[in-house]
Amino acid sequence: MRETCRRYVDRVLVPFIVADREREWAFDPSMRLAPEVLEEADRAGLRSLGVPDVYGGVALESGREAQTFALIAAELARGDVGIADKLVQNWKISVLLRELASPELQQRWFTRYMADPQFLMAHCLTEPRGASDRWLPYNAPEANMDTRAELVGDHWVIDGRKQFISNGFDASLYVVYANTDDSVGMLQGTSSFLVPRDTPGLEVTRCNETIGGRYMNNGEIAFDNCRVPADHLLAHNDALGKAGIYFRPGKILQAAKNLGIGIAAFDDTVEFVHNRVQGGRVLIQHQAVAVRVAEMATKLEAVAALLRQAARAVDLRRPNADALADMAKVFASHEILEVCVQAMELHGGYGAMLEVGIEKYLRDASVYLHMDATTDISHFRIVKALFPSTAGNYAGTT
Ligand SMILES: Cc1cc2nc3c(=O)[nH]c(=O)nc-3n(C[C@H](O)[C@H](O)[C@H](O)COP(=O)(O)OP(=O)(O)OC[C@H]3O[C@@H](n4cnc5c(N)ncnc54)[C@H](O)[C@@H]3O)c2cc1C
Protein backbone atom coordinates (compact mmCIF):
# COMPACT_ATOMS: atom_id res chain seq x y z
CA MET A 1 0.00 0.00 0.00
CA ARG A 2 2.88 2.29 0.79
CA GLU A 3 4.47 1.58 -2.59
CA THR A 4 1.16 2.28 -4.32
CA CYS A 5 0.87 5.55 -2.46
CA ARG A 6 4.47 6.49 -3.25
CA ARG A 7 3.78 5.93 -6.96
CA TYR A 8 0.64 8.07 -6.76
CA VAL A 9 2.56 10.87 -5.02
CA ASP A 10 5.47 10.80 -7.48
CA ARG A 11 3.40 10.39 -10.64
CA VAL A 12 0.28 12.43 -9.85
CA LEU A 13 0.58 14.66 -6.81
CA VAL A 14 4.07 16.12 -7.12
CA PRO A 15 3.71 16.86 -10.87
CA PHE A 16 0.33 18.52 -10.18
CA ILE A 17 1.81 20.77 -7.49
CA VAL A 18 5.02 21.58 -9.36
CA ALA A 19 3.24 22.31 -12.68
CA ASP A 20 1.57 25.41 -11.26
CA ARG A 21 2.60 26.64 -7.85
CA GLU A 22 0.23 29.60 -8.07
CA ARG A 23 -2.76 27.34 -8.45
CA GLU A 24 -3.28 26.94 -4.69
CA TRP A 25 -3.79 30.71 -4.56
CA ALA A 26 -6.73 30.64 -6.98
CA PHE A 27 -9.27 32.66 -5.07
CA ASP A 28 -12.09 30.69 -6.59
CA PRO A 29 -11.62 27.60 -4.42
CA SER A 30 -13.60 25.40 -6.80
CA MET A 31 -10.82 25.99 -9.37
CA ARG A 32 -7.94 24.81 -7.17
CA LEU A 33 -7.95 21.07 -7.46
CA ALA A 34 -7.97 19.19 -10.78
CA PRO A 35 -10.59 16.39 -10.73
CA GLU A 36 -7.92 13.86 -11.83
CA VAL A 37 -6.11 14.24 -8.51
CA LEU A 38 -8.99 12.63 -6.60
CA GLU A 39 -9.84 10.27 -9.47
CA GLU A 40 -6.30 8.88 -9.47
CA ALA A 41 -6.31 8.63 -5.67
CA ASP A 42 -9.54 6.68 -5.97
CA ARG A 43 -8.08 4.38 -8.59
CA ALA A 44 -5.10 3.70 -6.32
CA GLY A 45 -7.44 2.81 -3.41
CA LEU A 46 -6.31 5.82 -1.37
CA ARG A 47 -9.78 7.34 -0.90
CA SER A 48 -11.42 4.35 0.68
CA LEU A 49 -9.22 3.47 3.64
CA GLY A 50 -11.56 2.64 6.51
CA VAL A 51 -14.54 1.87 4.25
CA PRO A 52 -15.67 -1.73 4.95
CA ASP A 53 -14.71 -4.08 2.12
CA VAL A 54 -18.35 -5.10 1.56
CA TYR A 55 -18.79 -1.61 0.09
CA GLY A 56 -15.61 -1.89 -1.97
CA GLY A 57 -13.29 -0.13 0.47
CA VAL A 58 -9.76 -1.05 1.48
CA ALA A 59 -10.05 -3.31 4.51
CA LEU A 60 -7.34 -2.54 7.04
CA GLU A 61 -5.76 -5.18 9.22
CA SER A 62 -7.38 -4.95 12.61
CA GLY A 63 -4.84 -3.83 15.22
CA ARG A 64 -2.83 -1.93 12.59
CA GLU A 65 -5.26 0.72 11.45
CA ALA A 66 -3.60 3.77 13.03
CA GLN A 67 -0.17 2.56 11.93
CA THR A 68 -1.39 2.12 8.35
CA PHE A 69 -3.07 5.53 8.39
CA ALA A 70 0.18 7.06 9.63
CA LEU A 71 2.30 5.51 6.89
CA ILE A 72 -0.04 6.50 4.09
CA ALA A 73 -0.77 9.99 5.42
CA ALA A 74 2.96 10.78 5.68
CA GLU A 75 3.51 9.59 2.11
CA LEU A 76 0.60 11.69 0.80
CA ALA A 77 1.73 14.79 2.69
CA ARG A 78 5.15 14.46 1.06
CA GLY A 79 3.27 15.40 -2.12
CA ASP A 80 0.87 17.98 -0.68
CA VAL A 81 -0.47 18.20 2.83
CA GLY A 82 -3.72 19.95 1.90
CA ILE A 83 -4.62 17.14 -0.49
CA ALA A 84 -3.51 14.62 2.15
CA ASP A 85 -5.92 16.31 4.53
CA LYS A 86 -8.72 16.06 1.96
CA LEU A 87 -8.30 12.27 1.91
CA VAL A 88 -7.57 11.88 5.60
CA GLN A 89 -10.87 13.52 6.59
CA ASN A 90 -12.62 10.87 4.51
CA TRP A 91 -10.75 8.02 6.23
CA LYS A 92 -11.60 9.37 9.67
CA ILE A 93 -15.28 9.80 8.88
CA SER A 94 -15.41 6.39 7.21
CA VAL A 95 -14.18 4.87 10.49
CA LEU A 96 -16.80 6.84 12.39
CA LEU A 97 -19.56 5.66 10.05
CA ARG A 98 -18.31 2.08 10.16
CA GLU A 99 -18.39 2.11 13.97
CA LEU A 100 -21.49 4.22 14.69
CA ALA A 101 -23.90 4.32 11.75
CA SER A 102 -26.79 1.90 11.31
CA PRO A 103 -26.44 -0.72 8.52
CA GLU A 104 -29.00 1.24 6.45
CA LEU A 105 -27.04 4.50 6.77
CA GLN A 106 -23.79 2.74 5.95
CA GLN A 107 -25.34 1.14 2.89
CA ARG A 108 -26.70 4.47 1.68
CA TRP A 109 -23.64 6.65 2.29
CA PHE A 110 -20.76 4.27 1.64
CA THR A 111 -22.41 3.33 -1.67
CA ARG A 112 -22.65 6.99 -2.72
CA TYR A 113 -19.16 7.73 -1.44
CA MET A 114 -17.59 4.85 -3.37
CA ALA A 115 -19.45 5.76 -6.58
CA ASP A 116 -18.04 9.28 -6.84
CA PRO A 117 -14.31 10.07 -6.52
CA GLN A 118 -15.12 13.74 -5.92
CA PHE A 119 -17.32 12.90 -2.88
CA LEU A 120 -15.68 14.39 0.22
CA MET A 121 -16.67 14.38 3.88
CA ALA A 122 -16.11 16.87 6.69
CA HIS A 123 -16.19 16.75 10.47
CA CYS A 124 -17.86 19.79 12.05
CA LEU A 125 -17.03 20.42 15.70
CA THR A 126 -15.45 23.86 15.90
CA GLU A 127 -17.66 26.93 16.29
CA PRO A 128 -16.96 30.66 16.37
CA ARG A 129 -16.97 30.56 20.18
CA GLY A 130 -13.90 28.28 20.12
CA ALA A 131 -12.66 24.71 20.16
CA SER A 132 -10.28 24.53 23.13
CA ASP A 133 -13.11 24.06 25.64
CA ARG A 134 -14.06 20.93 23.75
CA TRP A 135 -10.54 19.53 23.64
CA LEU A 136 -9.91 20.06 27.39
CA PRO A 137 -12.86 19.24 27.80
CA TYR A 138 -14.54 21.98 29.84
CA ASN A 139 -17.54 19.88 30.78
CA ALA A 140 -19.98 22.47 32.16
CA PRO A 141 -23.26 23.68 30.60
CA GLU A 142 -21.85 27.20 30.07
CA ALA A 143 -19.26 25.75 27.66
CA ASN A 144 -21.74 23.73 25.58
CA MET A 145 -21.81 24.14 21.82
CA ASP A 146 -23.96 26.96 20.49
CA THR A 147 -25.17 24.76 17.64
CA ARG A 148 -28.39 23.12 18.83
CA ALA A 149 -30.51 20.26 17.53
CA GLU A 150 -34.08 19.52 18.49
CA LEU A 151 -36.27 16.58 17.55
CA VAL A 152 -39.44 17.87 15.91
CA GLY A 153 -41.70 15.05 14.71
CA ASP A 154 -39.53 12.71 12.68
CA HIS A 155 -36.79 15.25 11.92
CA TRP A 156 -33.90 16.79 13.82
CA VAL A 157 -33.79 20.56 13.36
CA ILE A 158 -30.27 21.97 13.53
CA ASP A 159 -29.39 25.65 14.06
CA GLY A 160 -25.90 27.07 14.45
CA ARG A 161 -22.60 27.69 12.76
CA LYS A 162 -19.37 25.71 12.31
CA GLN A 163 -16.03 27.20 11.29
CA PHE A 164 -12.46 26.19 10.38
CA ILE A 165 -13.71 22.89 8.91
CA SER A 166 -11.32 20.90 6.66
CA ASN A 167 -13.11 19.96 3.41
CA GLY A 168 -15.81 22.32 4.70
CA PHE A 169 -16.10 24.16 1.40
CA ASP A 170 -16.54 21.17 -0.87
CA ALA A 171 -17.81 18.23 1.19
CA SER A 172 -20.88 16.28 0.10
CA LEU A 173 -21.58 14.90 3.57
CA TYR A 174 -21.02 16.55 6.96
CA VAL A 175 -20.82 15.00 10.43
CA VAL A 176 -22.24 17.75 12.65
CA TYR A 177 -22.05 17.99 16.44
CA ALA A 178 -24.82 19.85 18.25
CA ASN A 179 -26.08 20.40 21.76
CA THR A 180 -29.16 18.30 22.55
CA ASP A 181 -29.30 18.75 26.34
CA ASP A 182 -28.41 22.12 27.84
CA SER A 183 -28.81 20.99 31.44
CA VAL A 184 -25.56 18.99 31.41
CA GLY A 185 -22.02 19.42 30.08
CA MET A 186 -20.94 18.66 26.52
CA LEU A 187 -19.81 15.11 27.31
CA GLN A 188 -23.38 14.19 28.30
CA GLY A 189 -25.38 16.52 26.05
CA THR A 190 -23.81 16.56 22.58
CA SER A 191 -25.20 14.54 19.67
CA SER A 192 -23.84 13.96 16.18
CA PHE A 193 -25.70 13.88 12.89
CA LEU A 194 -25.07 13.05 9.28
CA VAL A 195 -26.07 16.06 7.20
CA PRO A 196 -25.97 15.81 3.40
CA ARG A 197 -24.80 18.97 1.69
CA ASP A 198 -28.03 19.47 -0.24
CA THR A 199 -30.18 19.55 2.93
CA PRO A 200 -32.30 22.73 2.92
CA GLY A 201 -31.04 25.06 5.66
CA LEU A 202 -27.37 24.05 5.23
CA GLU A 203 -25.31 26.81 3.65
CA VAL A 204 -21.57 26.79 2.97
CA THR A 205 -20.87 30.42 3.77
CA ARG A 206 -17.19 30.69 2.92
CA CYS A 207 -13.90 29.03 2.05
CA ASN A 208 -11.25 30.22 4.50
CA GLU A 209 -8.11 31.55 2.86
CA THR A 210 -5.49 29.78 4.97
CA ILE A 211 -1.73 30.36 5.09
CA GLY A 212 -1.04 26.70 4.27
CA GLY A 213 -2.75 23.40 3.51
CA ARG A 214 -4.75 25.41 1.04
CA TYR A 215 -6.03 22.48 -1.02
CA MET A 216 -8.02 21.29 2.00
CA ASN A 217 -10.51 24.09 1.24
CA ASN A 218 -11.21 24.83 4.88
CA GLY A 219 -14.70 26.24 5.22
CA GLU A 220 -17.52 27.66 7.27
CA ILE A 221 -21.04 26.21 7.34
CA ALA A 222 -24.27 27.72 8.66
CA PHE A 223 -27.33 25.72 9.72
CA ASP A 224 -30.62 27.56 9.74
CA ASN A 225 -33.67 25.45 10.51
CA CYS A 226 -31.79 22.60 8.85
CA ARG A 227 -33.94 19.47 9.00
CA VAL A 228 -32.44 15.99 8.78
CA PRO A 229 -34.44 12.73 9.08
CA ALA A 230 -34.43 11.24 12.59
CA ASP A 231 -32.45 8.22 11.36
CA HIS A 232 -29.51 10.51 10.49
CA LEU A 233 -28.63 10.72 14.18
CA LEU A 234 -25.22 9.07 14.71
CA ALA A 235 -24.81 9.30 18.48
CA HIS A 236 -27.30 10.64 21.00
CA ASN A 237 -25.96 12.84 23.84
CA ASP A 238 -22.65 10.93 24.12
CA ALA A 239 -21.33 11.87 20.68
CA LEU A 240 -18.04 13.28 21.97
CA GLY A 241 -17.25 10.09 23.90
CA LYS A 242 -18.11 7.97 20.87
CA ALA A 243 -15.96 10.13 18.63
CA GLY A 244 -13.01 8.91 20.72
CA ILE A 245 -12.51 6.17 18.11
CA TYR A 246 -11.71 9.02 15.79
CA PHE A 247 -9.87 11.45 18.07
CA ARG A 248 -6.87 9.26 18.88
CA PRO A 249 -6.14 8.18 15.29
CA GLY A 250 -6.82 11.84 14.45
CA LYS A 251 -3.78 12.97 16.46
CA ILE A 252 -1.68 10.25 14.83
CA LEU A 253 -2.76 11.49 11.43
CA GLN A 254 -1.88 15.10 12.29
CA ALA A 255 1.63 14.03 13.30
CA ALA A 256 1.97 11.87 10.20
CA LYS A 257 0.93 14.67 7.83
CA ASN A 258 3.43 16.92 9.52
CA LEU A 259 6.14 14.31 9.12
CA GLY A 260 5.38 14.12 5.39
CA ILE A 261 5.93 17.89 5.06
CA GLY A 262 9.25 17.57 6.91
CA ILE A 263 10.43 14.69 4.72
CA ALA A 264 9.67 16.68 1.58
CA ALA A 265 11.47 19.77 2.95
CA PHE A 266 14.46 17.62 3.89
CA ASP A 267 14.63 15.81 0.53
CA ASP A 268 14.57 19.10 -1.39
CA THR A 269 17.21 20.56 0.92
CA VAL A 270 19.49 17.55 0.57
CA GLU A 271 19.34 17.91 -3.20
CA PHE A 272 20.02 21.65 -3.00
CA VAL A 273 23.03 21.39 -0.67
CA HIS A 274 24.58 18.75 -2.93
CA ASN A 275 24.32 20.98 -5.99
CA ARG A 276 24.67 24.57 -4.89
CA VAL A 277 28.26 25.78 -4.79
CA GLN A 278 29.43 28.61 -2.54
CA GLY A 279 32.91 29.26 -1.13
CA GLY A 280 34.40 26.98 -3.79
CA ARG A 281 32.57 23.77 -2.80
CA VAL A 282 29.07 22.31 -2.60
CA LEU A 283 27.16 23.49 0.45
CA ILE A 284 27.10 20.08 2.18
CA GLN A 285 30.88 20.35 2.53
CA HIS A 286 30.61 23.43 4.72
CA GLN A 287 30.51 22.46 8.39
CA ALA A 288 27.75 24.90 9.36
CA VAL A 289 25.54 23.47 6.61
CA ALA A 290 26.34 19.90 7.68
CA VAL A 291 25.27 20.69 11.25
CA ARG A 292 21.91 22.02 10.06
CA VAL A 293 21.34 18.98 7.83
CA ALA A 294 22.19 16.64 10.73
CA GLU A 295 19.72 18.46 12.98
CA MET A 296 16.99 18.19 10.37
CA ALA A 297 17.61 14.46 9.92
CA THR A 298 17.60 13.87 13.68
CA LYS A 299 14.31 15.71 14.14
CA LEU A 300 12.68 13.66 11.39
CA GLU A 301 13.84 10.39 12.94
CA ALA A 302 12.65 11.48 16.38
CA VAL A 303 9.21 12.46 15.08
CA ALA A 304 8.94 9.21 13.10
CA ALA A 305 9.94 7.11 16.12
CA LEU A 306 7.46 8.77 18.49
CA LEU A 307 4.78 8.57 15.82
CA ARG A 308 5.36 4.82 15.35
CA GLN A 309 5.23 4.23 19.09
CA ALA A 310 2.07 6.30 19.51
CA ALA A 311 0.32 4.67 16.54
CA ARG A 312 1.12 1.22 17.90
CA ALA A 313 -0.22 2.22 21.34
CA VAL A 314 -3.45 3.46 19.74
CA ASP A 315 -3.86 0.26 17.72
CA LEU A 316 -3.21 -1.94 20.74
CA ARG A 317 -5.45 0.26 22.94
CA ARG A 318 -2.66 0.63 25.46
CA PRO A 319 -3.40 2.77 28.54
CA ASN A 320 -0.75 5.30 27.50
CA ALA A 321 -2.29 5.76 24.02
CA ASP A 322 -3.97 9.09 24.86
CA ALA A 323 -0.80 10.68 26.18
CA LEU A 324 1.37 9.31 23.37
CA ALA A 325 -1.03 10.41 20.63
CA ASP A 326 -1.06 13.98 21.96
CA MET A 327 2.72 13.92 22.45
CA ALA A 328 3.27 12.79 18.86
CA LYS A 329 0.96 15.47 17.48
CA VAL A 330 2.40 18.39 19.43
CA PHE A 331 6.04 17.24 19.13
CA ALA A 332 5.68 16.82 15.37
CA SER A 333 4.11 20.25 14.98
CA HIS A 334 7.09 21.98 16.62
CA GLU A 335 9.92 19.86 15.23
CA ILE A 336 8.67 19.91 11.65
CA LEU A 337 8.22 23.67 11.75
CA GLU A 338 11.89 23.84 12.78
CA VAL A 339 12.88 21.50 9.94
CA CYS A 340 11.09 23.82 7.52
CA VAL A 341 12.85 26.89 8.97
CA GLN A 342 16.20 25.14 8.41
CA ALA A 343 15.15 24.33 4.85
CA MET A 344 14.43 28.03 4.34
CA GLU A 345 17.83 28.97 5.78
CA LEU A 346 19.74 26.52 3.62
CA HIS A 347 18.00 27.58 0.41
CA GLY A 348 19.01 31.20 0.84
CA GLY A 349 16.92 33.50 -1.34
CA TYR A 350 15.50 30.55 -3.27
CA GLY A 351 13.70 29.53 -0.07
CA ALA A 352 11.44 32.56 -0.36
CA MET A 353 10.52 32.04 -4.02
CA LEU A 354 7.07 30.67 -4.79
CA GLU A 355 8.30 28.67 -7.79
CA VAL A 356 10.86 26.74 -5.70
CA GLY A 357 8.34 25.43 -3.17
CA ILE A 358 10.33 25.70 0.09
CA GLU A 359 8.25 28.56 1.50
CA LYS A 360 5.19 26.34 0.97
CA TYR A 361 6.50 23.74 3.41
CA LEU A 362 6.87 26.41 6.10
CA ARG A 363 3.35 27.70 5.46
CA ASP A 364 1.92 24.19 5.37
CA ALA A 365 3.63 23.19 8.62
CA SER A 366 2.40 26.32 10.40
CA VAL A 367 -1.31 25.42 10.16
CA TYR A 368 -0.66 22.10 11.88
CA LEU A 369 0.27 23.86 15.11
CA HIS A 370 -3.40 24.43 15.83
CA MET A 371 -5.33 21.65 14.20
CA ASP A 372 -6.89 19.16 16.65
CA ALA A 373 -6.03 21.36 19.67
CA THR A 374 -3.39 24.02 20.26
CA THR A 375 0.02 23.36 21.81
CA ASP A 376 -1.02 24.50 25.28
CA ILE A 377 -4.25 22.51 25.26
CA SER A 378 -2.35 19.44 24.02
CA HIS A 379 0.11 19.86 26.90
CA PHE A 380 -2.76 20.05 29.39
CA ARG A 381 -4.17 16.84 27.93
CA ILE A 382 -0.80 15.08 28.24
CA VAL A 383 -0.47 16.03 31.91
CA LYS A 384 -4.06 14.96 32.59
CA ALA A 385 -3.41 11.60 30.94
CA LEU A 386 -0.20 11.09 32.92
CA PHE A 387 -1.45 12.36 36.28
CA PRO A 388 -5.25 12.06 36.23
CA SER A 389 -5.81 12.61 39.94
CA THR A 390 -3.43 15.51 40.51
CA ALA A 391 -3.50 17.48 37.23
CA GLY A 392 -5.33 20.80 37.33
CA ASN A 393 -8.71 21.47 35.75
CA TYR A 394 -7.37 24.24 33.50
CA ALA A 395 -10.83 25.65 32.78
CA GLY A 396 -13.69 27.16 34.77
CA THR A 397 -14.64 25.63 38.09
CA THR A 398 -15.33 22.01 37.21
C1 LIG B 1 -6.26 24.45 9.21
C2 LIG B 1 -7.26 24.07 10.25
C3 LIG B 1 -8.12 22.99 10.02
C4 LIG B 1 -9.09 22.67 10.98
N1 LIG B 1 -9.98 21.64 10.71
C5 LIG B 1 -11.01 21.40 11.57
C6 LIG B 1 -12.02 20.43 11.26
O1 LIG B 1 -11.96 19.73 10.24
N2 LIG B 1 -13.06 20.26 12.12
C7 LIG B 1 -13.17 20.98 13.27
O2 LIG B 1 -14.13 20.80 14.00
N3 LIG B 1 -12.22 21.92 13.61
C8 LIG B 1 -11.15 22.15 12.79
N4 LIG B 1 -10.18 23.08 13.10
C9 LIG B 1 -10.32 23.85 14.34
C10 LIG B 1 -9.22 23.55 15.37
O3 LIG B 1 -9.48 22.32 16.03
C11 LIG B 1 -9.21 24.73 16.35
O4 LIG B 1 -8.83 25.90 15.63
C12 LIG B 1 -8.24 24.54 17.48
O5 LIG B 1 -8.64 23.45 18.29
C13 LIG B 1 -8.15 25.81 18.37
O6 LIG B 1 -9.42 26.30 18.69
P1 LIG B 1 -9.77 27.85 18.45
O7 LIG B 1 -9.29 28.20 17.09
O8 LIG B 1 -11.21 28.03 18.74
O9 LIG B 1 -8.88 28.65 19.49
P2 LIG B 1 -9.26 29.03 21.01
O10 LIG B 1 -9.88 27.87 21.67
O11 LIG B 1 -10.05 30.29 21.00
O12 LIG B 1 -7.82 29.29 21.64
C14 LIG B 1 -7.13 30.55 21.49
C15 LIG B 1 -5.90 30.52 22.41
O13 LIG B 1 -6.32 30.39 23.78
C16 LIG B 1 -5.66 29.30 24.41
N5 LIG B 1 -6.57 28.71 25.39
C17 LIG B 1 -7.85 28.33 25.19
N6 LIG B 1 -8.37 27.81 26.32
C18 LIG B 1 -7.39 27.88 27.25
C19 LIG B 1 -7.30 27.50 28.64
N7 LIG B 1 -8.34 26.95 29.27
N8 LIG B 1 -6.14 27.71 29.29
C20 LIG B 1 -5.07 28.27 28.65
N9 LIG B 1 -5.10 28.66 27.34
C21 LIG B 1 -6.23 28.45 26.66
C22 LIG B 1 -5.33 28.35 23.25
O14 LIG B 1 -4.24 27.47 23.57
C23 LIG B 1 -4.96 29.34 22.14
O15 LIG B 1 -3.64 29.74 22.30
C24 LIG B 1 -9.19 23.40 12.18
C25 LIG B 1 -8.29 24.46 12.40
C26 LIG B 1 -7.34 24.79 11.46
C27 LIG B 1 -6.40 25.93 11.75
The ligand as a MOL file (V3000), in Angstrom:
LIG
                    3D

  0  0  0     0  0            999 V3000
M  V30 BEGIN CTAB
M  V30 COUNTS 53 58 0 0 0
M  V30 BEGIN ATOM
M  V30 1 C -6.2560 24.4540 9.2140 0
M  V30 2 C -7.2570 24.0740 10.2460 0
M  V30 3 C -8.1180 22.9900 10.0250 0
M  V30 4 C -9.0940 22.6650 10.9790 0
M  V30 5 N -9.9820 21.6400 10.7120 0
M  V30 6 C -11.0130 21.3990 11.5690 0
M  V30 7 C -12.0210 20.4270 11.2560 0
M  V30 8 O -11.9570 19.7320 10.2410 0
M  V30 9 N -13.0610 20.2650 12.1180 0
M  V30 10 C -13.1670 20.9820 13.2660 0
M  V30 11 O -14.1330 20.8000 13.9960 0
M  V30 12 N -12.2230 21.9220 13.6060 0
M  V30 13 C -11.1550 22.1490 12.7870 0
M  V30 14 N -10.1830 23.0820 13.1020 0
M  V30 15 C -10.3180 23.8460 14.3360 0
M  V30 16 C -9.2200 23.5470 15.3720 0
M  V30 17 O -9.4760 22.3210 16.0350 0
M  V30 18 C -9.2080 24.7290 16.3510 0
M  V30 19 O -8.8340 25.9000 15.6250 0
M  V30 20 C -8.2380 24.5390 17.4750 0
M  V30 21 O -8.6400 23.4500 18.2950 0
M  V30 22 C -8.1490 25.8140 18.3700 0
M  V30 23 O -9.4150 26.2960 18.6940 0
M  V30 24 P -9.7720 27.8540 18.4490 0
M  V30 25 O -9.2930 28.2050 17.0950 0
M  V30 26 O -11.2090 28.0310 18.7390 0
M  V30 27 O -8.8840 28.6480 19.4870 0
M  V30 28 P -9.2630 29.0320 21.0090 0
M  V30 29 O -9.8760 27.8660 21.6660 0
M  V30 30 O -10.0490 30.2890 21.0000 0
M  V30 31 O -7.8160 29.2920 21.6370 0
M  V30 32 C -7.1320 30.5450 21.4930 0
M  V30 33 C -5.9040 30.5230 22.4120 0
M  V30 34 O -6.3230 30.3940 23.7800 0
M  V30 35 C -5.6580 29.2970 24.4080 0
M  V30 36 N -6.5710 28.7090 25.3880 0
M  V30 37 C -7.8480 28.3260 25.1910 0
M  V30 38 N -8.3710 27.8140 26.3210 0
M  V30 39 C -7.3880 27.8780 27.2550 0
M  V30 40 C -7.2970 27.5010 28.6390 0
M  V30 41 N -8.3390 26.9480 29.2740 0
M  V30 42 N -6.1380 27.7080 29.2870 0
M  V30 43 C -5.0710 28.2740 28.6460 0
M  V30 44 N -5.0970 28.6630 27.3440 0
M  V30 45 C -6.2330 28.4480 26.6620 0
M  V30 46 C -5.3320 28.3520 23.2490 0
M  V30 47 O -4.2420 27.4730 23.5720 0
M  V30 48 C -4.9610 29.3390 22.1420 0
M  V30 49 O -3.6350 29.7440 22.3030 0
M  V30 50 C -9.1860 23.3990 12.1820 0
M  V30 51 C -8.2870 24.4580 12.4020 0
M  V30 52 C -7.3420 24.7920 11.4590 0
M  V30 53 C -6.3970 25.9340 11.7510 0
M  V30 END ATOM
M  V30 BEGIN BOND
M  V30 1 1 1 2
M  V30 2 1 2 3
M  V30 3 2 2 52
M  V30 4 2 3 4
M  V30 5 1 4 5
M  V30 6 1 4 50
M  V30 7 2 5 6
M  V30 8 1 6 7
M  V30 9 1 6 13
M  V30 10 2 7 8
M  V30 11 1 7 9
M  V30 12 1 9 10
M  V30 13 2 10 11
M  V30 14 1 10 12
M  V30 15 2 12 13
M  V30 16 1 13 14
M  V30 17 1 14 15
M  V30 18 1 14 50
M  V30 19 1 15 16
M  V30 20 1 16 17
M  V30 21 1 16 18
M  V30 22 1 18 19
M  V30 23 1 18 20
M  V30 24 1 20 21
M  V30 25 1 20 22
M  V30 26 1 22 23
M  V30 27 1 23 24
M  V30 28 2 24 25
M  V30 29 1 24 26
M  V30 30 1 24 27
M  V30 31 1 27 28
M  V30 32 2 28 29
M  V30 33 1 28 30
M  V30 34 1 28 31
M  V30 35 1 31 32
M  V30 36 1 32 33
M  V30 37 1 33 34
M  V30 38 1 33 48
M  V30 39 1 34 35
M  V30 40 1 35 36
M  V30 41 1 35 46
M  V30 42 1 36 37
M  V30 43 1 36 45
M  V30 44 2 37 38
M  V30 45 1 38 39
M  V30 46 1 39 40
M  V30 47 2 39 45
M  V30 48 1 40 41
M  V30 49 2 40 42
M  V30 50 1 42 43
M  V30 51 2 43 44
M  V30 52 1 44 45
M  V30 53 1 46 47
M  V30 54 1 46 48
M  V30 55 1 48 49
M  V30 56 2 50 51
M  V30 57 1 51 52
M  V30 58 1 52 53
M  V30 END BOND
M  V30 END CTAB
M  END
